Amino acid sequence: MRPRCRFDPLVLWLARGFGVGRIPIAPGTFGSMVGVLWYALLLVPGNLWSYLSGALLGLALSVWLCGVAEKILGLTDPGSVVLDEIAAMPVCFLPWVLSEWVRLKAMPPVAAFFTARTWMCTALIFVLFRVFDVLKPWPVRQSQNLPGGWGVTLDDFLAASYVALLSVPFVI
């Protein structure tokens, strides 16, 4: 058991998705909903490099914070730790964002993904992420064996990558 640190409550609050991971039913689904908000926030600056940098930073922070949270809780990939779902969500939408960026020659506005015409696609991407995260096809499940935050975050990144690859024919 590791010694307590004064930052442990903050680390757990962040790793648990600002407390969302403490919801007793389907914390990963609620964490993924926060991930949709993270995705939308990354669109706000209207800059592709900000989106990509923010997504990468989110994944890096997830590896670190989820690894520390595992040590604090003394558990491997605790269900209450949902920062990995949050950080992975922008990866799911990357092909769609890139397609719109090419088509518009600018970043699409947040509203473009939540209109009467597009909300079903957004919802489908969300559901597909949850399906891949739960079913964990190869190599998603195997990636969980990596140590610390790598195992916690990489499985969600791979699940999101599957969703992104599946979406390519529909967004191009």
NORPE-V157217 format. One record per backbone hydrogen bond with DSSP energy under -1.0 kcal/mol. CO is the residue of the C=O (numbers start at 1). NH is the residue of the N-H. Records with the same first field share a line. If there is no record, write none. Layout:
CO=NH, NH
This chain:
5=8
7=11
8=12
9=13
10=14
11=15
12=16
13=18
14=17
15=82, 83
16=21
17=20
19=22
20=23
26=30
27=31
28=32
29=33
30=34
31=35
32=36
33=37
34=38
35=39
36=40
37=41
38=42
40=44
43=46
47=51
48=52
49=53
50=54
51=55
52=56
53=57
54=58
55=59
56=60
57=61
58=62
59=63
60=64
61=65
62=66
63=67
64=68
65=69
66=70
67=71
68=72
69=73
70=74, 75
78=81
82=86
83=87
84=88
85=89
88=91
89=93
93=97
94=98
95=99
96=100
97=101
98=102
99=103
100=104
101=105
109=112
110=113
111=114
115=119
118=122
119=123
120=124
121=125
122=126
123=127
124=128
125=129
126=130
127=131
128=132
129=133
130=134
131=135
132=136
137=140
139=143
141=144
142=145
143=146
147=150
148=152
149=153
150=154
153=157
154=158
155=159
156=160
157=161
158=162
159=163
160=164
161=165
162=166
163=167
167=170, 171
168=172
